[in-house]
């Protein structure tokens, strides 16, 4: 079993910053892409940022210039540094990993439990 454990969410004022962390645990053979998604009330889940195994990032337009995704492959951990936060960033943020277990021949989608980010004055 592969588990993704998220941390770093909370309440922050507009213009503030947060750093989200997501650590993958279990009998992991390898991880390809890791991503952050978010879902606001009444909205579809949307991709915020993704990062490949070699560290190449991609961002949604809403995140460009404000958010930075990074990863530490030795720790099987992905981060999302969020700066200049806006009320529109309020959502549950979910970690994603495309990973393969030691006992499996296939890569599988894994999701974290979600962490709440609230941007409000």
Buried (B, 14 or more C-beta within 10 A) or exposed (E): EBEBBBEBBEEBEEEBEBBBBBBBEEEBEEBEBBBBBBBBEEEEEEBBBBBEEEEEBBBBEBBEEBBBBBBEEEEBBBBBBBEEBEEEBBBBBBBBBBBBBEEEEEBEEBEBEBBEBBBEE
